[in-house]
């Protein structure tokens, strides 16, 4: 929905606030407060409702909500005394009182001749399993049909990313006509946050635990970013179980393993310091660095959403442990042994994992095919041509797969449905 008031447009579908057509920087919680108030402008919204909507089960004080309301007023140009946009109803809550136009469209937009069909509503089913060394893992299935397993990568949260504009289109696109299986690696999201072992070896064991819990005998496997080395190592150890391998923005060697110059070394040490000092802070300026590297061509609002997702996903200590494990990965030998149909997709201008790493994978994995994508984003946006190209290639590649195994039924008592 697009809400227009004054020279501002609040676009909840794109998670974007624009003033005069220019994106405005807004903290995710402030954006959520604005979105909820304007959507329910026909009534007073109680404080408890705002707290539940924006913060969920997290405990926050009334002063936190008050500070977000003040920030929201500043963003929309409201006077805290006159309260011409957001009015405080003492003892009850807040109400949006400014005039709103819900028919605003981007400049130059062409009105469709017929309304678009409503978007498909996905259901996420979250469950848990145990690894061989006793760690609790959270995993989720989305969609219906033959499985596609996505190896876990750095920094995930099954629940929070469900409504994240960074990941929504990934779940929608990859679960079309199939069951997408994803999980939070140890130390992240809904999985245990105090793992004893954090290493490539333990990440492979996590993947083994999830697919064994689901009873998958043979299935296509996707590795995105750090998940690439994990998927490669798993496929090398279990070639009989991986029918097809899809590697997206993946790498052969981590930054420290492939470091060849003092500049490279200083770069990853600087990133380690950013994690150590700034990860857990309320202000997200430190984390915005990672957002801008993962998605250099995204709107600032999307950077902010990704920075907030990172903070919710894990602690600074765990983020650093996981980051260090990525730095030291090297699957050169495992890649050379693979004999499985493999599709490698990599953005030419990837700012996070250089395109040369995709080229190296293509040279190591026998019979693999490399598809360059015209993008600079490590995590592609849904509105860029590279995203459509990516989905078309993946769909065509998996259509040739002879794997038809579906996840077995699990006890419904452990089901958690996505909102």
NORQUILIN-V697483 format. One record per pair of residues at least 6 apart in sequence whose ideal C-beta (glycine too) atoms are under 7 Angstrom apart, sorted by sequence separation. I is the first residue (numbers start at 1). J is the second residue. D is the distance in whole Angstrom. If there is no record, write none. Layout:
((I/J/D) (I/J/D))
//
This chain:
((18/24/7) (78/84/6) (88/94/6) (89/95/6) (130/136/6) (131/137/6) (161/167/4) (174/180/5) (184/190/5) (185/191/7) (186/192/6) (187/193/6) (259/265/5) (362/368/5) (380/386/5) (381/387/6) (2/9/6) (3/10/4) (10/17/5) (16/23/6) (17/24/5) (73/80/6) (78/85/4) (87/94/7) (184/191/4) (223/230/6) (235/242/4) (279/286/7) (295/302/6) (348/355/5) (361/368/7) (380/387/5) (37/45/6) (78/86/6) (86/94/6) (87/95/5) (128/136/6) (129/137/5) (187/195/5) (211/219/7) (223/231/3) (278/286/2) (279/287/7) (295/303/7) (347/355/7) (362/370/4) (2/11/5) (8/17/7) (9/18/5) (17/26/5) (36/45/7) (51/60/7) (76/85/5) (128/137/7) (171/180/6) (186/195/4) (222/231/7) (223/232/7) (255/264/7) (277/286/7) (278/287/7) (346/355/5) (375/384/6) (8/18/7) (70/80/7) (86/96/6) (87/97/5) (128/138/6) (129/139/7) (221/231/5) (235/245/5) (380/390/6) (1/12/5) (8/19/5) (85/96/7) (187/198/6) (292/303/6) (295/306/7) (359/370/7) (374/385/6) (375/386/4) (1/13/7) (7/19/6) (73/85/7) (85/97/7) (126/138/6) (127/139/6) (186/198/7) (256/268/6) (274/286/5) (291/303/4) (294/306/7) (346/358/3) (358/370/6) (374/386/5) (7/20/5) (73/86/6) (84/97/7) (85/98/4) (221/234/7) (255/268/4) (373/386/4) (17/31/7) (36/50/6) (51/65/6) (72/86/6) (84/98/6) (126/140/5) (221/235/6) (231/245/6) (344/358/5) (47/62/7) (50/65/6) (125/140/6) (274/289/6) (288/303/6) (291/306/4) (15/31/7) (124/140/5) (125/141/5) (186/202/6) (231/247/7) (291/307/5) (373/389/6) (33/50/6) (36/53/5) (69/86/7) (344/361/5) (373/390/6) (47/65/6) (124/142/5) (140/158/5) (185/203/6) (344/362/5) (228/247/5) (288/307/5) (122/142/5) (138/158/6) (186/206/6) (284/304/7) (287/307/4) (290/310/7) (32/53/7) (33/54/6) (122/143/7) (185/206/5) (221/242/5) (229/250/7) (32/54/5) (219/241/7) (228/250/2) (229/251/7) (371/393/5) (12/35/5) (183/206/7) (207/230/6) (218/241/6) (220/243/5) (228/251/6) (284/307/4) (287/310/5) (342/365/5) (10/34/6) (158/182/7) (217/241/7) (219/243/6) (220/244/4) (221/245/6) (222/246/4) (223/247/5) (224/248/4) (225/249/5) (284/308/6) (287/311/6) (344/368/6) (348/372/5) (10/35/7) (29/54/5) (69/94/6) (218/243/5) (224/249/6) (225/250/6) (344/369/7) (348/373/7) (351/376/6) (353/378/6) (148/174/6) (158/184/6) (204/230/6) (220/246/7) (222/248/7) (335/361/6) (341/367/7) (342/368/4) (343/369/6) (344/370/5) (345/371/5) (346/372/6) (347/373/5) (348/374/6) (349/375/6) (350/376/7) (352/378/4) (157/184/7) (183/210/5) (203/230/5) (207/234/5) (223/250/5) (284/311/7) (338/365/5) (339/366/6) (344/371/7) (346/373/7) (349/376/4) (351/378/6) (10/38/6) (156/184/5) (336/364/5) (338/366/7) (343/371/7) (345/373/6) (347/375/4) (350/378/5) (142/171/5) (156/185/7) (181/210/7) (200/229/6) (204/233/5) (335/364/4) (347/376/6) (148/178/5) (150/180/7) (200/230/7) (204/234/5) (335/365/5) (347/377/6) (147/178/7) (150/181/7) (152/183/5) (157/188/7) (158/189/5) (159/190/6) (347/378/7) (126/158/6) (143/175/3) (145/177/5) (146/178/5) (147/179/5) (148/180/5) (149/181/5) (150/182/5) (152/184/6) (156/188/5) (157/189/4) (158/190/6) (279/311/7) (332/364/7) (142/175/4) (145/178/4) (146/179/7) (148/181/7) (152/185/4) (155/188/6) (156/189/5) (181/214/7) (200/233/6) (145/179/6) (147/181/6) (3/38/5) (33/68/5) (143/178/6) (144/179/6) (280/315/6) (33/69/7) (143/179/5) (280/316/5) (143/180/5) (279/316/4) (30/68/5) (34/72/5) (124/162/6) (141/179/5) (142/180/5) (29/68/5) (33/72/5) (347/386/6) (141/181/6) (276/316/6) (279/319/5) (30/71/5) (275/316/6) (30/72/5) (139/181/7) (140/182/6) (139/182/7) (140/183/7) (27/71/7) (139/183/4) (275/319/5) (276/320/6) (30/75/6) (44/89/5) (138/183/6) (275/320/5) (345/390/6) (46/92/6) (47/93/5) (137/183/6) (138/184/5) (46/93/4) (137/184/7) (44/92/5) (45/93/5) (272/320/6) (275/323/6) (345/393/6) (26/75/6) (37/86/6) (44/93/5) (45/94/6) (122/171/6) (137/186/7) (45/95/7) (122/172/7) (343/393/7) (24/75/7) (44/95/5) (135/186/5) (138/189/6) (152/203/7) (272/323/7) (43/95/7) (138/190/3) (122/175/6) (138/191/5) (137/191/5) (152/206/6) (343/397/5) (41/96/4) (136/191/6) (296/351/5) (136/192/5) (151/207/5) (37/94/6) (135/192/5) (17/75/7) (38/96/5) (293/351/5) (294/352/6) (37/96/4) (41/100/6) (268/327/6) (293/352/5) (135/195/5) (38/100/6) (149/211/6) (133/196/7) (126/190/7) (133/197/6) (149/216/7) (8/76/6) (137/206/6) (147/216/6) (149/219/5) (151/221/7) (257/327/7) (139/210/5) (151/222/7) (153/224/5) (154/225/7) (256/327/4) (257/328/6) (133/205/7) (137/209/6) (147/219/5) (148/220/5) (149/221/5) (150/222/5) (151/223/5) (153/225/5) (154/226/5) (254/326/5) (255/327/5) (256/328/6) (257/329/6) (132/205/6) (137/210/6) (149/222/7) (153/226/4) (254/327/4) (257/330/5) (131/205/5) (148/222/6) (150/224/7) (153/227/4) (254/328/5) (131/206/6) (152/227/6) (254/329/4) (151/227/4) (253/329/7) (132/209/7) (150/227/7) (253/330/5) (131/209/4) (130/209/7) (151/230/4) (252/331/6) (253/332/7) (297/376/5) (298/377/7) (129/209/5) (151/231/4) (252/332/6) (296/376/5) (297/377/5) (129/210/6) (296/377/7) (295/377/5) (252/335/6) (295/378/7) (298/381/6) (129/213/4) (294/378/5) (295/379/5) (294/379/5) (21/107/6) (295/381/7) (5/98/5) (5/99/6) (5/100/5) (9/104/6) (245/340/5) (247/342/7) (4/100/7) (244/340/7) (3/100/5) (4/101/4) (244/341/5) (245/342/4) (246/343/5) (247/344/5) (248/345/5) (249/346/6) (233/331/6) (236/334/4) (242/340/5) (249/347/7) (3/102/6) (232/331/5) (2/102/7) (4/104/3) (226/326/5) (229/329/5) (239/339/7) (1/102/7) (233/334/5) (236/337/5) (239/340/6) (249/350/6) (2/104/5) (229/331/4) (232/334/5) (236/338/6) (251/353/5) (232/335/5) (235/338/6) (249/353/5) (235/340/6) (252/357/6) (232/338/7) (251/357/4) (252/360/5) (252/361/6) (250/361/6) (252/364/7) (247/361/6) (193/314/7) (193/315/7) (198/321/5) (189/313/6) (198/322/6) (188/313/6) (193/318/6) (200/325/7) (188/314/5) (199/325/5) (187/314/6) (198/325/5) (225/353/6) (200/329/5) (249/378/5) (187/318/4) (187/321/7) (187/322/6) (166/302/6) (165/302/6) (166/305/6) (165/305/5) (166/306/5) (164/305/6) (166/309/6) (164/309/5) (161/309/6) (246/394/6) (160/309/6) (15/165/4) (246/397/7) (157/309/7) (160/312/5) (225/378/7) (244/397/7) (244/398/6) (155/310/6) (157/312/6) (157/313/4) (156/313/6) (244/401/5) (155/313/5) (243/401/5) (155/314/7) (243/402/7) (243/403/4) (155/319/7) (154/322/6) (154/323/7) (154/326/6) (220/398/6) (220/401/5) (220/403/6) (219/403/5) (218/403/5) (219/405/6) (218/405/6) (217/405/6) (216/405/6) (216/407/7) (214/407/4) (215/408/4) (214/408/6) (166/379/6) (169/382/4) (173/391/5) (181/407/7) (179/406/6) (179/407/6) (148/398/7) (162/418/5) (163/419/7) (146/403/6) (162/419/7) (146/404/5) (147/405/7) (147/406/6) (146/406/6) (147/407/6) (141/407/6) (25/300/5) (26/301/6) (23/299/5) (28/304/6) (23/300/5) (27/304/6) (28/305/6) (23/301/6) (26/304/7) (25/304/7) (28/308/4) (16/299/6) (127/410/6) (17/301/7) (16/301/5) (15/301/6) (128/414/7) (15/302/7) (127/414/5) (127/415/7) (15/305/6) (125/415/5) (126/416/4) (125/417/7) (124/417/7) (123/417/6) (124/418/3) (123/418/6) (122/418/7))
//
